[in-house]
Amino acid sequence: MASSSSSSGSSTVNQIIPPVNNDDSGIGATGTAAPTPIMNKVMSSVANLAQLLPTGTVLTYQALAPSFTNYGKCETSNQWLTTALVAVLASACLFFSFTDSVVGRRDGKLYYGFATLRGFNVFNFSSEEEKQEWNDLDQFRRLRLQPLDFVHGFFTAVVFLIMAFSDVGLQNCFFPDGSRNTQQLLKNLPLGMAFLSSFVFIIFPTKRKGIGFNDTTPRHKLT
């Protein structure tokens, strides 16, 4: 009986899991810098803002910005290249806000075009080709420019500029010695614009299904 109790006691001892070294875990947690609440809010707001932008412009900026800004260590040439990149992509956001899409009557394919004050012009289609593909071109008048399109275009371009200026590389390139007021502005501006832009797009949603935007649901065919 004694031997059996001792063997069971030793087996019990062998099954005990070694305790975790709290000191080591504390050192590991201390060594890893946790992001600040302000930075978390800024990055979350920028991520939400990016959803309102055409996908192509976001990907283009993310791909070219690190090289153009030289990861924040800018020369004069880097500043000129970055300025040109931001200006071109902001103009692209404005342009894409006025694009829309239609489905062909015969082939069922999705075609993109540009809305005008008079109607809608399909890319790479002449007037005669449009008449052959769509019988009733008067329905294109529904896709003509509206005052709300200019509002959406403006806010889309502003959203892109806010996202671009939230980039650390661009901030270090153009504001290497920024004051505390400048730093606070760059931190809090995306938060304010995220609220304002989201409010505008929720209250006045766009019905356009333009180039690069998230809403890719095909339209009903135009006869």
Residue frames relative to the residue before (quaternion, step in Angstrom):
aa qw qx qy qz dx dy dz
M 1.0000 0.0000 0.0000 0.0000 0.00 0.00 0.00
A 0.6459 0.5249 -0.3201 0.4525 3.53 1.03 -0.83
S 0.6659 0.4997 -0.3156 0.4553 3.53 0.97 -0.87
S 0.6540 0.5081 -0.3298 0.4531 3.55 0.99 -0.77
S 0.6562 0.4979 -0.3267 0.4634 3.57 0.96 -0.77
S 0.6530 0.5050 -0.3283 0.4590 3.58 0.98 -0.73
S 0.6499 0.5041 -0.3307 0.4628 3.57 0.99 -0.76
S 0.6543 0.4919 -0.3288 0.4710 3.57 0.98 -0.75
G 0.6305 0.5246 -0.3395 0.4604 3.55 1.06 -0.68
S 0.6651 0.4900 -0.3216 0.4628 3.61 0.96 -0.80
S 0.6376 0.5113 -0.3466 0.4603 3.56 1.03 -0.72
T 0.6164 0.5376 -0.3480 0.4582 3.55 1.08 -0.67
V 0.6470 0.5168 -0.3206 0.4599 3.55 0.99 -0.79
N 0.6619 0.5172 -0.3137 0.4427 3.60 0.99 -0.83
Q 0.6830 0.4990 -0.2960 0.4438 3.59 1.11 -0.55
I 0.4960 0.6499 -0.4404 0.3710 3.59 1.23 -0.12
I 0.3618 -0.7330 0.5388 0.2040 3.60 -0.82 1.02
P 0.4946 -0.6644 0.4618 0.3173 3.60 -0.83 0.92
P 0.5072 -0.6581 0.4567 0.3180 3.59 -0.97 0.76
V 0.5079 -0.6387 0.4943 0.2997 3.51 -1.22 0.64
N 0.4374 -0.6946 0.5079 0.2612 3.54 -0.96 0.89
N 0.2927 -0.7943 0.5097 0.1537 3.54 -0.25 1.27
D 0.6141 0.5634 -0.3601 0.4193 3.55 1.04 -0.65
D 0.6643 0.5002 -0.3143 0.4579 3.57 0.94 -0.90
S 0.6613 0.4987 -0.3202 0.4598 3.59 0.95 -0.85
G 0.6289 0.5291 -0.3408 0.4566 3.55 1.04 -0.68
I 0.6468 0.5098 -0.3270 0.4635 3.56 1.02 -0.82
G 0.6530 0.5151 -0.3238 0.4510 3.57 0.99 -0.85
A 0.6635 0.4958 -0.3129 0.4648 3.56 0.96 -0.81
T 0.6587 0.5074 -0.3132 0.4589 3.54 1.05 -0.76
G 0.6623 0.5308 -0.3132 0.4260 3.57 1.04 -0.77
T 0.6841 0.4390 -0.2851 0.5079 3.58 1.16 -0.52
A 0.3369 -0.7633 0.5191 0.1855 3.55 -0.62 1.15
A 0.2965 -0.7598 0.5559 0.1605 3.55 -0.68 1.10
P 0.5031 -0.6555 0.4599 0.3251 3.59 -0.97 0.79
T 0.5044 -0.6577 0.4752 0.2952 3.54 -1.09 0.75
P 0.6170 -0.5575 0.3865 0.3989 3.62 -1.11 0.50
I 0.6300 0.5377 -0.3479 0.4393 3.60 1.00 -0.76
M 0.6695 0.4936 -0.3058 0.4632 3.58 0.92 -0.90
N 0.6155 0.5403 -0.3456 0.4581 3.60 1.05 -0.71
K 0.6607 0.5008 -0.3093 0.4659 3.57 0.96 -0.85
V 0.6495 0.5203 -0.3204 0.4525 3.58 0.97 -0.86
M 0.6911 0.4745 -0.2876 0.4631 3.59 0.84 -0.96
S 0.6356 0.5168 -0.3329 0.4670 3.60 1.04 -0.71
S 0.6612 0.5009 -0.3074 0.4663 3.57 0.98 -0.82
V 0.6455 0.5125 -0.3230 0.4650 3.57 0.99 -0.82
A 0.6365 0.5223 -0.3294 0.4620 3.60 1.02 -0.77
N 0.6591 0.4900 -0.3092 0.4795 3.59 1.00 -0.76
L 0.6398 0.5268 -0.3252 0.4553 3.56 1.03 -0.75
A 0.6346 0.5592 -0.3362 0.4143 3.57 0.99 -0.83
Q 0.5979 0.5775 -0.3643 0.4199 3.60 1.15 -0.51
L 0.6574 0.5043 -0.3100 0.4662 3.59 1.19 -0.39
L 0.6410 0.5429 -0.3081 0.4466 3.58 1.29 -0.11
P 0.5827 -0.5384 0.4512 0.4086 3.59 -1.22 0.35
T 0.5595 -0.6480 0.4031 0.3235 3.56 -0.91 0.93
G 0.6503 0.5539 -0.3271 0.4041 3.59 0.92 -0.86
T 0.6671 0.5000 -0.3139 0.4544 3.58 0.93 -0.81
V 0.6374 0.5258 -0.3255 0.4597 3.58 1.01 -0.80
L 0.6858 0.4790 -0.2856 0.4675 3.58 0.86 -0.96
T 0.6384 0.5279 -0.3284 0.4538 3.58 1.00 -0.78
Y 0.6693 0.4877 -0.3080 0.4683 3.56 0.91 -0.85
Q 0.6703 0.5003 -0.3067 0.4542 3.59 0.88 -0.89
A 0.6755 0.4955 -0.2976 0.4579 3.59 1.08 -0.65
L 0.7787 0.3741 -0.1812 0.4700 3.59 0.93 -0.90
A 0.5750 0.6420 -0.3819 0.3338 3.60 1.04 -0.67
P 0.6573 0.5082 -0.3572 0.4266 3.69 0.77 -0.77
S 0.6876 0.4619 -0.2871 0.4810 3.58 0.98 -0.80
F 0.6714 0.5098 -0.3080 0.4410 3.58 0.91 -0.88
T 0.7285 0.3957 -0.2387 0.5057 3.60 1.02 -0.74
N 0.3386 -0.7525 0.4892 0.2824 3.59 1.33 -0.16
Y 0.6133 -0.5918 0.3227 0.4117 3.55 1.06 0.91
G 0.7535 -0.4096 0.1977 0.4747 3.55 1.04 0.84
K 0.6439 0.4778 -0.3254 0.5012 3.61 1.24 -0.17
C 0.0031 0.8808 -0.4700 0.0567 3.51 0.54 1.29
E 0.2135 -0.6744 0.6876 0.1638 3.44 -1.38 0.60
T 0.7139 -0.4284 0.3074 0.4608 3.59 -1.24 0.05
S 0.6381 0.5272 -0.3289 0.4547 3.58 1.01 -0.78
N 0.6353 0.5252 -0.3329 0.4580 3.59 1.03 -0.72
Q 0.6401 0.5231 -0.3294 0.4562 3.57 1.02 -0.73
W 0.6541 0.5009 -0.3137 0.4720 3.58 1.00 -0.82
L 0.6572 0.5084 -0.3104 0.4619 3.60 0.94 -0.85
T 0.6670 0.4971 -0.3018 0.4658 3.58 0.95 -0.86
T 0.6325 0.5264 -0.3291 0.4631 3.58 1.01 -0.79
A 0.6599 0.4980 -0.3052 0.4726 3.58 0.96 -0.86
L 0.6394 0.5317 -0.3265 0.4492 3.59 0.98 -0.83
V 0.6812 0.4819 -0.2916 0.4677 3.58 0.85 -0.96
A 0.6599 0.5126 -0.3156 0.4497 3.60 0.95 -0.85
V 0.6701 0.4961 -0.3041 0.4609 3.60 0.91 -0.89
L 0.6993 0.4651 -0.2844 0.4624 3.60 0.86 -0.90
A 0.6154 0.5214 -0.3540 0.4733 3.60 1.07 -0.61
S 0.6401 0.5041 -0.3205 0.4832 3.59 1.05 -0.75
A 0.6280 0.5315 -0.3347 0.4595 3.59 1.07 -0.73
C 0.6224 0.5287 -0.3401 0.4662 3.60 1.01 -0.76
L 0.6520 0.5106 -0.3072 0.4689 3.56 1.00 -0.84
F 0.6647 0.5079 -0.2966 0.4608 3.56 0.97 -0.91
F 0.6893 0.4913 -0.2895 0.4468 3.59 0.84 -0.96
S 0.5769 0.5898 -0.3813 0.4169 3.60 1.17 -0.43
F 0.7063 0.4305 -0.2503 0.5032 3.58 1.21 -0.47
T 0.5459 0.5957 -0.4113 0.4218 3.59 1.23 0.24
D 0.0604 -0.7751 0.6285 0.0241 3.53 -1.26 0.49
S 0.3198 -0.7487 0.5528 0.1776 3.56 -1.27 0.09
V 0.0897 -0.7632 0.6383 0.0452 3.53 -1.24 0.63
V 0.3907 -0.6961 0.5533 0.2381 3.55 -1.27 0.46
G 0.4814 -0.6902 0.4681 0.2697 3.53 -0.88 1.00
R 0.5099 -0.6684 0.4510 0.2998 3.56 -1.05 0.79
R 0.7546 0.4104 -0.2223 0.4612 3.59 0.90 -0.89
D 0.8091 0.2889 -0.1453 0.4907 3.58 0.76 -1.01
G 0.4136 -0.7407 0.4514 0.2768 3.62 1.23 -0.22
K 0.4629 0.6815 -0.4486 0.3464 3.60 1.21 0.29
L 0.4728 -0.6611 0.5101 0.2814 3.53 -1.30 0.48
Y 0.0752 -0.7987 0.5970 0.0013 3.57 -0.78 1.08
Y 0.2742 -0.7541 0.5788 0.1453 3.53 -1.08 0.82
G 0.0186 0.7928 -0.6085 0.0301 3.50 -1.21 0.59
F 0.4731 -0.6572 0.5198 0.2722 3.52 -1.40 -0.02
A 0.3781 -0.7305 0.5280 0.2112 3.54 -0.87 1.00
T 0.1097 -0.7789 0.6162 0.0391 3.54 -1.01 0.87
L 0.6916 -0.4645 0.3428 0.4340 3.55 -1.30 0.04
R 0.7154 0.4459 -0.2511 0.4758 3.59 1.14 -0.59
G 0.7931 -0.1982 0.1631 0.5523 3.56 1.10 -0.56
F 0.6020 -0.5369 0.4529 0.3798 3.53 -0.93 -0.99
N 0.1452 -0.7876 0.5968 0.0498 3.56 -0.89 1.01
V 0.3024 -0.7553 0.5579 0.1639 3.56 -0.68 1.14
F 0.5060 -0.6564 0.4653 0.3109 3.58 -0.92 0.91
N 0.8546 0.1300 -0.1256 0.4869 3.56 -1.13 0.84
F 0.6055 0.4985 -0.3771 0.4926 3.57 1.17 0.54
S 0.3132 -0.7182 0.5886 0.1991 3.54 -0.95 0.89
S 0.6978 -0.4583 0.3308 0.4400 3.56 -1.26 0.14
E 0.6556 0.5075 -0.3152 0.4618 3.58 1.01 -0.81
E 0.6614 0.5008 -0.3114 0.4635 3.59 0.95 -0.81
E 0.6197 0.5282 -0.3465 0.4657 3.58 1.07 -0.65
K 0.6473 0.5152 -0.3193 0.4623 3.60 1.01 -0.77
Q 0.6564 0.5043 -0.3133 0.4655 3.57 1.07 -0.69
E 0.7100 0.4568 -0.2611 0.4680 3.60 1.00 -0.81
W 0.7859 0.1475 -0.0654 0.5969 3.57 1.07 -0.78
N 0.4138 -0.7483 0.4638 0.2319 3.57 -0.59 1.14
D 0.7977 0.2425 -0.0979 0.5434 3.55 0.78 -1.05
L 0.1594 -0.8198 0.5462 0.0650 3.58 -0.10 1.29
D 0.4927 0.6524 -0.4439 0.3670 3.59 1.21 -0.14
Q 0.5942 0.5745 -0.3714 0.4229 3.57 1.16 -0.48
F 0.5469 0.6075 -0.3954 0.4189 3.58 1.23 -0.32
R 0.5440 0.6272 -0.4012 0.3869 3.58 1.19 -0.38
R 0.5797 0.5786 -0.3771 0.4323 3.58 1.16 -0.45
L 0.7088 0.4519 -0.2465 0.4824 3.56 1.18 -0.56
R 0.4081 0.7214 -0.4804 0.2867 3.59 1.21 0.16
L 0.6800 -0.4987 0.3543 0.4043 3.55 -1.30 0.35
Q 0.1335 -0.7631 0.6302 0.0527 3.51 -1.12 0.86
P 0.6411 -0.5260 0.3689 0.4197 3.64 -1.13 0.41
L 0.6232 0.5551 -0.3468 0.4280 3.59 1.07 -0.66
D 0.5721 0.5956 -0.3829 0.4140 3.60 1.15 -0.51
F 0.6492 0.5095 -0.3200 0.4654 3.58 1.02 -0.73
V 0.6159 0.5309 -0.3432 0.4702 3.57 1.10 -0.66
H 0.6690 0.4900 -0.2957 0.4743 3.56 0.92 -0.92
G 0.6488 0.5214 -0.3219 0.4512 3.58 0.96 -0.81
F 0.6468 0.5198 -0.3182 0.4585 3.56 0.96 -0.85
F 0.7137 0.4490 -0.2704 0.4648 3.57 0.79 -0.98
T 0.6015 0.5432 -0.3676 0.4560 3.60 1.08 -0.56
A 0.6633 0.4854 -0.3056 0.4806 3.59 0.96 -0.83
V 0.6469 0.5087 -0.3230 0.4674 3.59 0.99 -0.79
V 0.6263 0.5367 -0.3371 0.4540 3.58 1.00 -0.79
F 0.6552 0.4998 -0.3216 0.4663 3.59 0.95 -0.81
L 0.6494 0.5128 -0.3263 0.4569 3.60 0.93 -0.82
I 0.6385 0.5127 -0.3290 0.4703 3.58 1.00 -0.76
M 0.6543 0.5043 -0.3143 0.4678 3.57 0.96 -0.84
A 0.6563 0.5139 -0.3160 0.4531 3.58 0.97 -0.84
F 0.7204 0.4352 -0.2578 0.4745 3.59 0.88 -0.89
S 0.5766 0.5439 -0.3950 0.4644 3.58 1.26 0.02
D 0.5085 0.6458 -0.4172 0.3877 3.58 1.29 -0.17
V 0.4869 -0.6899 0.4542 0.2841 3.57 -0.81 1.03
G 0.6386 0.5397 -0.3333 0.4356 3.59 0.97 -0.80
L 0.6690 0.4800 -0.3016 0.4807 3.58 0.97 -0.83
Q 0.6320 0.5267 -0.3400 0.4556 3.59 0.99 -0.73
N 0.6854 0.4676 -0.2899 0.4770 3.59 0.91 -0.86
C 0.6307 0.5450 -0.3297 0.4433 3.56 1.18 -0.55
F 0.8002 0.2928 -0.1374 0.5051 3.57 0.84 -0.97
F 0.7878 0.2112 -0.1232 0.5654 3.61 1.14 -0.49
P 0.0502 0.8441 -0.5328 0.0322 3.62 0.69 1.02
D 0.7787 0.2380 -0.1223 0.5675 3.57 1.10 -0.69
G 0.1606 0.8322 -0.5158 0.1250 3.54 1.01 0.82
S 0.5048 -0.6478 0.4823 0.3049 3.54 -1.11 0.70
R 0.6886 -0.4597 0.3502 0.4381 3.53 -1.31 0.10
N 0.6167 0.5412 -0.3477 0.4538 3.58 1.07 -0.67
T 0.6484 0.5106 -0.3130 0.4700 3.59 1.01 -0.83
Q 0.6544 0.5113 -0.3131 0.4606 3.58 0.93 -0.82
Q 0.6558 0.4996 -0.3126 0.4717 3.58 0.98 -0.80
L 0.6322 0.5315 -0.3287 0.4579 3.57 1.06 -0.76
L 0.6816 0.4838 -0.2869 0.4680 3.58 0.93 -0.88
K 0.6531 0.5046 -0.3150 0.4688 3.58 1.15 -0.51
N 0.7861 0.3725 -0.1734 0.4618 3.57 0.86 -0.97
L 0.5350 0.6427 -0.4097 0.3645 3.60 1.17 -0.40
P 0.6535 0.4964 -0.3446 0.4558 3.66 0.86 -0.74
L 0.6179 0.5482 -0.3545 0.4382 3.60 1.05 -0.67
G 0.6863 0.4778 -0.2826 0.4700 3.55 0.90 -0.93
M 0.6834 0.4806 -0.2935 0.4646 3.57 0.93 -0.87
A 0.5863 0.5640 -0.3730 0.4462 3.59 1.12 -0.59
F 0.6699 0.4860 -0.2954 0.4772 3.57 0.95 -0.87
L 0.6925 0.4863 -0.2908 0.4466 3.59 0.81 -1.00
S 0.6897 0.4788 -0.2892 0.4599 3.58 0.85 -0.96
S 0.6430 0.5106 -0.3276 0.4675 3.58 0.94 -0.81
F 0.6278 0.5355 -0.3328 0.4565 3.58 1.02 -0.78
V 0.6744 0.4959 -0.2992 0.4579 3.58 0.89 -0.92
F 0.7138 0.4574 -0.2670 0.4582 3.59 0.85 -0.95
I 0.6417 0.4992 -0.3366 0.4750 3.61 1.15 -0.47
I 0.6979 0.4562 -0.2736 0.4795 3.58 0.89 -0.90
F 0.7903 0.1568 -0.0692 0.5882 3.59 1.03 -0.83
P 0.0447 -0.8359 0.5466 0.0221 3.62 0.39 1.15
T 0.4406 -0.6816 0.5166 0.2727 3.54 -1.12 0.68
K 0.3301 -0.7451 0.5492 0.1847 3.55 -1.09 0.75
R 0.5342 0.6462 -0.3996 0.3707 3.56 1.25 -0.05
K 0.2067 -0.7419 0.6282 0.1106 3.53 -1.20 0.71
G 0.0393 0.8686 -0.4883 0.0744 3.50 0.60 1.25
I 0.7405 -0.4060 0.3125 0.4349 3.51 -1.41 -0.09
G 0.8657 0.1852 -0.1392 0.4438 3.54 -0.91 0.98
F 0.5813 0.5953 -0.3897 0.3948 3.61 1.17 -0.20
N 0.6664 -0.5647 0.3299 0.3580 3.54 -1.22 0.58
D 0.6736 0.4884 -0.3028 0.4648 3.58 1.00 -0.77
T 0.0433 0.8263 -0.5553 0.0838 3.58 -0.22 1.30
T 0.3132 0.7569 -0.5158 0.2508 3.59 1.19 0.40
P 0.4375 -0.7178 0.4609 0.2845 3.62 -0.62 1.01
R 0.4718 -0.6464 0.5196 0.2991 3.52 -1.15 0.64
H 0.5816 -0.5137 0.4729 0.4174 3.48 -1.35 0.10
K 0.5726 -0.6112 0.4136 0.3570 3.55 -1.03 0.72
L 0.3209 -0.7097 0.5938 0.2018 3.49 -1.13 0.77
T 0.3814 -0.7461 0.4985 0.2221 3.57 -0.74 1.00
